[in-house]
């Protein structure tokens, strides 16, 4: 079963309760039923249309048979190209080179030493019997290593 991604814009169909209401998918409420489909958590653009004393919430659930997609990530493929280009342009920049470019050539080594001391030390999951803890520590240590590698 294919699910609509978080962030997809929707509009409630005519003939349905709240017809014409527009909003954004925030998550999945049910994984799918044969007749009514997948249930989604929707955040309406105008929360005053659903909020009341009897319903004091700013989100609601709707099944995919009740709405139509207004905008989807697939409708704008250039957005991903823009992100990819920005990442590519910036991913290989070392802090050393950036500081030189902005005129800090005289102080660059001192600045990098201070930043390196400021970065946290790698952590240890020794003795932990929790897999989640071990994975989190491994991910944290990988991030610290990557930050240090991007200095010089």
N, CA and C of each residue as an Amber inpcrd file, in Angstrom:
protein
   456
   0.8470000  -1.1770000   0.0000000   0.0000000   0.0000000   0.0000000
   0.8920000   1.2400000   0.0000000   0.5420000   2.2130000  -0.8080000
   1.3060000   3.4490000  -0.9040000   0.6530000   4.5080000  -0.0160000
   1.4840000   5.1880000   0.7590000   0.9890000   6.2360000   1.6370000
   1.4230000   7.5950000   1.1120000   0.5860000   8.5960000   1.3310000
   0.9490000   9.9620000   0.9670000   1.9610000  10.4640000   1.9900000
   2.9960000  11.1790000   1.5360000   4.0240000  11.6310000   2.4800000
   3.5500000  12.7900000   3.3440000   4.1870000  12.9090000   4.4980000
   3.9350000  14.0330000   5.3790000   4.2610000  15.3130000   4.6150000
   3.4290000  16.3290000   4.7640000   3.6350000  17.5860000   4.0610000
   2.7930000  17.7210000   2.8020000   2.1250000  16.6340000   2.3890000
   1.2720000  16.6920000   1.2010000   0.0700000  17.5930000   1.4810000
  -0.2440000  18.4670000   0.5460000  -1.3850000  19.3770000   0.6820000
  -2.6460000  18.6880000   0.1730000  -3.7490000  18.8340000   0.9020000
  -5.0050000  18.1860000   0.5140000  -6.1600000  19.1850000   0.5410000
  -7.2560000  18.7760000  -0.1290000  -8.5060000  19.5550000  -0.0950000
  -9.6360000  18.5510000   0.0670000 -10.5260000  18.7950000   1.0370000
 -11.6630000  17.9070000   1.2820000 -12.6350000  18.0190000   0.1010000
 -13.1010000  16.8710000  -0.3850000 -13.9880000  16.8240000  -1.5530000
 -15.3720000  17.3730000  -1.2280000 -16.0510000  17.8540000  -2.2760000
 -17.4410000  18.2900000  -2.1410000 -18.2840000  17.0940000  -1.6980000
 -19.3010000  17.3670000  -0.8920000 -20.1850000  16.3120000  -0.4050000
 -19.6910000  15.6560000   0.8730000 -18.4840000  15.9830000   1.2920000
 -17.9150000  15.4460000   2.5350000 -18.0620000  16.4870000   3.6410000
 -18.0780000  16.0540000   4.9010000 -18.0460000  17.0510000   5.9800000
 -16.7950000  17.9130000   5.8210000 -16.9080000  19.1920000   6.0710000
 -15.8240000  20.1640000   5.9250000 -15.3840000  20.3360000   4.4760000
 -16.2960000  20.1500000   3.5260000 -15.9820000  20.2510000   2.1010000
 -15.2840000  21.5660000   1.7880000 -14.2290000  21.4920000   0.9850000
 -13.4820000  22.6630000   0.5750000 -12.3370000  23.0290000   1.5000000
 -12.3080000  22.4530000   2.7000000 -11.2420000  22.7390000   3.6440000
  -9.9030000  22.2680000   3.0670000  -8.8740000  23.0720000   3.2250000
  -7.5420000  22.6900000   2.7710000  -6.6420000  22.5190000   3.9870000
  -5.6370000  21.6650000   3.8210000  -4.7250000  21.4200000   4.9280000
  -3.5160000  20.6270000   4.4850000  -2.7660000  20.1720000   5.4790000
  -1.5140000  19.4630000   5.2440000  -1.5180000  18.1530000   6.0100000
  -1.0550000  17.0820000   5.3660000  -0.9380000  15.7850000   6.0350000
   0.2160000  15.8560000   7.0240000  -0.0620000  15.4780000   8.2810000
   0.9490000  15.4730000   9.3340000   1.3550000  14.0640000   9.7340000
   0.5520000  13.0650000   9.3450000   0.8800000  11.6880000   9.7030000
  -0.2170000  10.7400000   9.3000000  -0.0600000   9.4800000   9.6630000
  -1.0360000   8.4370000   9.3420000  -1.7490000   8.0360000  10.6230000
  -3.0900000   7.9500000  10.5610000  -3.8510000   7.5430000  11.7420000
  -4.2410000   6.0690000  11.6760000  -4.5460000   5.5700000  10.4780000
  -4.8280000   4.1400000  10.3070000  -4.1840000   3.6770000   9.0150000
  -3.7660000   2.4260000   8.9930000  -2.9830000   1.9450000   7.8580000
  -3.8110000   1.5290000   6.6530000  -5.1010000   1.5400000   6.7480000
  -5.9150000   1.2680000   5.5680000  -7.0230000   0.2640000   5.8220000
  -8.1760000   0.5640000   5.2970000  -9.3360000  -0.3180000   5.3820000
  -9.8680000  -0.4880000   3.9620000 -10.4780000  -1.6260000   3.6500000
 -10.8890000  -1.9000000   2.2690000 -11.7630000  -0.8360000   1.6160000
 -12.7270000  -0.2760000   2.3220000 -13.6480000   0.6610000   1.7000000
 -13.2310000   2.1160000   1.8970000 -12.8010000   2.4560000   3.0850000
 -12.5160000   3.8650000   3.3710000 -11.0610000   4.2590000   3.1710000
 -10.1610000   3.3220000   3.0240000  -8.7590000   3.6330000   2.7300000
  -7.9370000   3.9780000   3.9560000  -6.8660000   4.6880000   3.7070000
  -5.9070000   5.0720000   4.7470000  -6.4060000   6.3160000   5.4720000
  -6.2670000   6.3220000   6.7860000  -6.6130000   7.4920000   7.5780000
  -5.3890000   8.3630000   7.7920000  -5.5490000   9.6540000   7.5840000
  -4.4430000  10.5950000   7.7380000  -4.7630000  11.6320000   8.7990000
  -3.7360000  12.1000000   9.4880000  -3.8600000  13.2060000  10.4340000
  -3.6500000  14.4780000   9.6180000  -4.6380000  15.3590000   9.6510000
  -4.6330000  16.5730000   8.8340000  -4.5810000  17.8040000   9.7290000
  -3.7200000  18.7500000   9.3710000  -3.7000000  20.0490000  10.0280000
  -4.3180000  21.0470000   9.0560000  -5.4920000  21.5870000   9.3850000
  -6.1520000  22.5110000   8.4560000  -5.4290000  23.8540000   8.3940000
  -5.5460000  24.5140000   7.2440000  -4.9680000  25.8480000   7.1050000
  -5.6680000  26.8380000   8.0340000  -6.9830000  26.7110000   8.1500000
  -7.7720000  27.5790000   9.0210000  -8.3080000  26.7270000  10.1620000
  -7.6170000  26.7520000  11.2910000  -7.9840000  25.8930000  12.4250000
  -9.3140000  26.2700000  13.0510000  -9.7590000  27.4920000  12.8280000
 -11.0230000  27.9250000  13.4150000 -12.2160000  27.1580000  12.8250000
 -12.0220000  26.5310000  11.6650000 -13.1080000  25.7700000  11.0480000
 -13.4140000  24.4730000  11.7900000 -12.4620000  23.9790000  12.5910000
 -12.7080000  22.7180000  13.3030000 -12.6930000  22.8670000  14.8150000
 -12.0190000  23.8910000  15.3280000 -11.8520000  24.0490000  16.7690000
 -13.1360000  24.5550000  17.4010000 -13.5470000  23.9090000  18.4880000
 -14.7200000  24.3580000  19.2460000 -14.5870000  23.8200000  20.6670000
 -15.5640000  24.1760000  21.5240000 -15.5350000  23.6460000  22.8920000
 -15.6960000  22.1320000  22.8870000 -16.4890000  21.6160000  21.9400000
 -16.7160000  20.1690000  21.8790000 -15.5610000  19.4450000  21.1850000
 -14.7890000  20.1610000  20.3560000 -13.6450000  19.5610000  19.6710000
 -12.4540000  20.5160000  19.8380000 -11.7860000  20.4510000  21.0160000
 -10.7100000  21.4090000  21.3140000  -9.3480000  20.9830000  20.7450000
  -9.3260000  20.6090000  19.4860000  -8.0890000  20.1540000  18.8560000
  -7.8520000  20.9620000  17.5770000  -6.5870000  21.0440000  17.1680000
  -6.2940000  21.7920000  15.9440000  -5.9010000  20.8760000  14.7920000
  -6.1230000  19.5690000  14.9370000  -5.9170000  18.6030000  13.8640000
  -7.1320000  17.6820000  13.8210000  -7.2860000  16.9480000  12.7280000
  -8.3800000  15.9810000  12.6330000  -7.9320000  14.8480000  11.7290000
  -8.7130000  13.7810000  11.7030000  -8.4070000  12.6340000  10.8500000
  -9.3780000  12.5950000   9.6810000  -8.8580000  12.2280000   8.5220000
  -9.6870000  12.0680000   7.3260000  -9.1380000  10.8920000   6.5300000
 -10.0340000  10.1630000   5.9060000  -9.6340000   9.0330000   5.0740000
  -9.3950000   9.4970000   3.6500000  -8.5170000   8.8030000   2.9440000
  -8.1150000   9.2770000   1.6180000  -9.2580000   9.3240000   0.6060000
 -10.3670000   8.6430000   0.8810000 -11.5090000   8.7480000  -0.0250000
 -12.2520000  10.0730000   0.1510000 -11.9310000  10.8050000   1.2310000
 -12.6210000  12.0540000   1.5290000 -11.9500000  13.2820000   0.9270000
 -10.7040000  13.1510000   0.4600000  -9.9950000  14.3380000  -0.0110000
  -9.2440000  14.0590000  -1.3000000  -8.8090000  15.1340000  -1.9230000
  -7.9670000  15.0310000  -3.1110000  -6.6460000  15.7380000  -2.8220000
  -5.6070000  15.2740000  -3.4600000  -4.2830000  15.8510000  -3.2620000
  -4.1940000  17.1510000  -4.0470000  -3.8010000  18.2260000  -3.3570000
  -3.6030000  19.5220000  -4.0090000  -2.1750000  19.6710000  -4.5000000
  -1.2230000  19.2190000  -3.6790000   0.1860000  19.3480000  -4.0150000
   0.9500000  18.2280000  -3.3440000   1.8740000  17.6690000  -4.0720000
   2.6670000  16.5520000  -3.5850000   4.1220000  16.8290000  -3.9410000
   5.0510000  16.2510000  -3.2120000   6.4720000  16.4240000  -3.5120000
   6.7810000  16.0310000  -4.9600000   6.0500000  15.0540000  -5.4980000
   6.2910000  14.6080000  -6.8720000   5.9310000  15.6960000  -7.8860000
   5.0780000  16.6480000  -7.4780000   4.6580000  17.7150000  -8.3890000
   5.7540000  18.7500000  -8.6120000   6.7900000  18.7200000  -7.8020000
   7.8430000  19.7250000  -7.9050000   9.2170000  19.0520000  -7.8710000
   9.5900000  18.3580000  -8.9620000  10.8630000  17.6390000  -8.9580000
  12.0750000  18.5550000  -8.9060000  11.9460000  19.8060000  -9.3120000
  13.0770000  20.7370000  -9.2840000  13.5210000  21.0560000  -7.8650000
  12.6150000  20.9310000  -6.9000000  12.9470000  21.2310000  -5.5150000
  14.0880000  20.3330000  -5.0460000  14.0270000  19.0480000  -5.3490000
  15.0800000  18.1280000  -4.9470000  16.3880000  18.4570000  -5.6570000
  16.3280000  18.8670000  -6.9130000  17.5410000  19.2490000  -7.6440000
  18.2050000  20.4570000  -6.9910000  17.4020000  21.4010000  -6.5380000
  17.9330000  22.5870000  -5.8720000  18.6380000  22.1980000  -4.5790000
  18.0060000  21.3410000  -3.8050000  18.6110000  20.8870000  -2.5490000
  19.9110000  20.1460000  -2.8290000  19.8850000  19.2300000  -3.7990000
  21.0890000  18.4690000  -4.1430000  22.2290000  19.3970000  -4.5550000
  21.9130000  20.4240000  -5.3260000  22.9420000  21.3670000  -5.7770000
  23.5260000  22.1310000  -4.5890000  22.6700000  22.5800000  -3.6740000
  23.1520000  23.3100000  -2.5080000  24.0360000  22.4330000  -1.6370000
  23.6490000  21.1770000  -1.4360000  24.4480000  20.2550000  -0.6290000
  25.7960000  20.0280000  -1.2940000  25.7830000  19.8000000  -2.5920000
  27.0260000  19.5500000  -3.3300000  27.9760000  20.7410000  -3.2320000
  27.4340000  21.9540000  -3.3280000  28.2680000  23.1580000  -3.2650000
  28.9080000  23.3380000  -1.9010000  28.2510000  22.8760000  -0.8560000
  28.7230000  23.1640000   0.4960000  29.3690000  21.9870000   1.2100000
  29.1940000  20.7810000   0.7250000  29.6300000  19.6230000   1.5050000
  31.1350000  19.4840000   1.6240000  31.9000000  19.9660000   0.6710000
  33.3500000  19.7900000   0.7130000  34.0640000  21.0000000   1.2970000
  33.3380000  21.9580000   1.8030000  33.9800000  23.1540000   2.3310000
  34.4940000  22.8870000   3.7420000  35.7630000  23.0470000   3.9090000
  36.3770000  22.9390000   5.2290000  36.2790000  24.3080000   5.8980000
  36.1540000  24.3100000   7.2060000  36.0760000  25.5660000   7.9420000
  37.3310000  26.4000000   7.6970000  38.4720000  25.7530000   7.5720000
  39.7290000  26.4370000   7.2900000  39.5920000  27.3100000   6.0340000
  39.0980000  26.7260000   4.9490000  38.9480000  27.4560000   3.6900000
  37.9400000  28.5970000   3.7960000  36.8680000  28.3680000   4.5300000
  35.8480000  29.4070000   4.6980000  36.4350000  30.6000000   5.4570000
  37.1880000  30.3180000   6.5240000  37.7950000  31.4000000   7.3040000
  38.8040000  32.1920000   6.4680000  39.5880000  31.5040000   5.6510000
  40.5480000  32.1740000   4.7790000  39.8050000  33.0880000   3.8060000
  38.7220000  32.5560000   3.2060000  37.9540000  33.3360000   2.2350000
  37.3800000  34.6080000   2.8500000  37.0190000  34.5620000   4.1380000
  36.4200000  35.7330000   4.7810000  37.4370000  36.5970000   5.5170000
  38.7220000  36.3690000   5.2610000  39.7360000  37.2880000   5.7630000
  40.3010000  36.9900000   7.1360000  40.1840000  35.7750000   7.6180000
  40.7180000  35.4290000   8.9300000  42.0160000  34.6280000   8.8220000
  42.8080000  34.8670000   7.7960000  44.0250000  34.0880000   7.5400000
  44.9930000  34.1450000   8.7190000  45.1080000  35.2950000   9.3650000
  46.0640000  35.4400000  10.4680000  45.6450000  34.6360000  11.7080000
  44.3330000  34.4760000  11.9050000  43.8270000  33.8410000  13.1230000
  43.2490000  32.4440000  12.8950000  43.3700000  31.9150000  11.6930000
  42.6580000  30.6930000  11.3440000  43.0470000  29.5110000  12.2360000
  44.3170000  29.3300000  12.5160000  44.7340000  28.1880000  13.3400000
  44.2080000  28.2980000  14.7700000  44.2550000  29.5050000  15.3040000
  43.7480000  29.7260000  16.6650000  42.2400000  29.4690000  16.7350000
  41.5220000  29.9470000  15.7470000  40.0630000  29.7370000  15.7030000
  39.7560000  28.2450000  15.6040000  40.4570000  27.5390000  14.7240000
  40.2050000  26.1040000  14.5590000  40.5460000  25.3310000  15.8240000
  41.6070000  25.7160000  16.5210000  41.9460000  25.0600000  17.7880000
  40.8370000  25.2550000  18.8170000  40.2910000  26.4770000  18.8860000
  39.2020000  26.7560000  19.8270000  37.9530000  25.9450000  19.4860000
  37.6220000  25.8850000  18.2010000  36.4440000  25.1150000  17.7840000
  36.6500000  23.6340000  18.1100000  37.8390000  23.1250000  17.8530000
  38.1280000  21.7060000  18.1200000  37.9990000  21.3900000  19.6130000
  38.4600000  22.3110000  20.4660000  38.3220000  22.1090000  21.9160000
  36.8660000  22.2030000  22.3560000  36.0970000  23.0250000  21.6370000
  34.6870000  23.2280000  21.9800000  33.8370000  22.0080000  21.6260000
  34.2110000  21.2880000  20.5660000  33.4350000  20.1220000  20.1470000
  33.4370000  19.0610000  21.2390000  32.3400000  18.3370000  21.3840000
  32.2830000  17.3140000  22.4370000  33.2130000  16.1440000  22.1400000
  33.5860000  15.4570000  23.2010000  34.4190000  14.2640000  23.0700000
  33.5380000  13.0810000  22.6710000  34.0950000  12.0960000  21.9870000
  33.3230000  10.8820000  21.6850000  32.8600000  10.2200000  22.9860000
  31.7180000   9.5840000  22.9230000  31.1340000   8.9290000  24.0880000
  31.3760000   7.4250000  24.0280000  31.0980000   6.7430000  25.1230000
  31.2680000   5.3030000  25.1720000  29.9590000   4.6600000  25.6150000
  29.6250000   3.5600000  24.9650000  28.4450000   2.7950000  25.3760000
  28.8680000   1.5210000  26.0870000  30.1190000   1.4860000  26.5380000
  30.6430000   0.2950000  27.2130000  29.7820000  -0.0480000  28.4220000
  29.4390000  -1.2990000  28.5190000  28.6310000  -1.7610000  29.6370000
  27.1410000  -1.6700000  29.3950000  26.7250000  -0.9850000  28.3660000
  25.2960000  -0.8700000  28.0770000  24.8020000  -2.1540000  27.4300000
  23.6560000  -2.5820000  27.8590000  23.0530000  -3.7540000  27.2490000
  21.8440000  -3.3600000  26.4080000  21.7300000  -2.0820000  26.1420000
  20.6190000  -1.5650000  25.3660000  21.1190000  -1.2560000  23.9550000
  20.5520000  -1.9340000  22.9710000  20.9730000  -1.7510000  21.5800000
  20.7450000  -0.3100000  21.1320000  19.6220000   0.2780000  21.5410000
  19.3290000   1.6580000  21.1460000  20.4030000   2.6160000  21.6470000
  20.8380000   2.4220000  22.8900000  21.8870000   3.2730000  23.4470000
  23.1680000   3.1310000  22.6460000  23.5270000   1.9040000  22.3290000
  24.7450000   1.6600000  21.5600000  24.6740000   2.3170000  20.1780000
  23.5140000   2.2280000  19.5180000  23.3530000   2.8410000  18.1980000
  23.3900000   4.3640000  18.2870000  22.7590000   4.9210000  19.3160000
  22.7740000   6.3740000  19.4880000  24.1920000   6.8880000  19.7380000
  24.9480000   6.1810000  20.5800000  26.3190000   6.5820000  20.8650000
  27.1700000   6.4700000  19.6030000  26.9750000   5.4080000  18.8410000
  27.7220000   5.2330000  17.5930000  27.4200000   6.3730000  16.6130000
  26.1440000   6.7370000  16.4840000  25.7560000   7.8370000  15.6080000
  26.3140000   9.1690000  16.0880000  26.2670000   9.3920000  17.3980000
  26.8170000  10.6200000  17.9800000  28.3130000  10.7180000  17.6870000
  29.0320000   9.6340000  17.9280000  30.4790000   9.6300000  17.6960000
  30.8120000   9.8480000  16.2240000  30.0000000   9.3000000  15.3380000
  30.2070000   9.5020000  13.9070000  30.0360000  10.9820000  13.5450000
  29.0290000  11.6270000  14.1350000  28.8080000  13.0580000  13.8840000
  29.9790000  13.8910000  14.3980000  30.4740000  13.5810000  15.5980000
  31.6110000  14.3200000  16.1570000  32.8280000  14.1620000  15.2490000
  33.0710000  12.9470000  14.7830000  34.2020000  12.6970000  13.8930000
  34.0760000  13.4960000  12.5960000  32.8850000  13.5140000  12.0240000
  32.6680000  14.2660000  10.7750000  32.8590000  15.7680000  10.9880000
  32.4240000  16.2770000  12.1310000  32.6250000  17.7000000  12.4080000
  34.1190000  18.0060000  12.5040000  34.8600000  17.1540000  13.1890000
  36.3070000  17.3850000  13.3220000  37.0090000  17.2800000  11.9830000
  36.5470000  16.3750000  11.1310000  37.1510000  16.2340000   9.7980000
  36.9040000  17.4670000   8.9300000  35.8150000  18.1830000   9.1660000
  35.4820000  19.3440000   8.3540000  36.1930000  20.6220000   8.8130000
  36.9960000  20.5250000   9.8540000  37.7000000  21.7180000  10.3360000
  38.8670000  22.0870000   9.4230000  39.7240000  21.1190000   9.1010000
  40.9580000  21.4170000   8.3440000  40.9900000  20.6400000   7.0710000
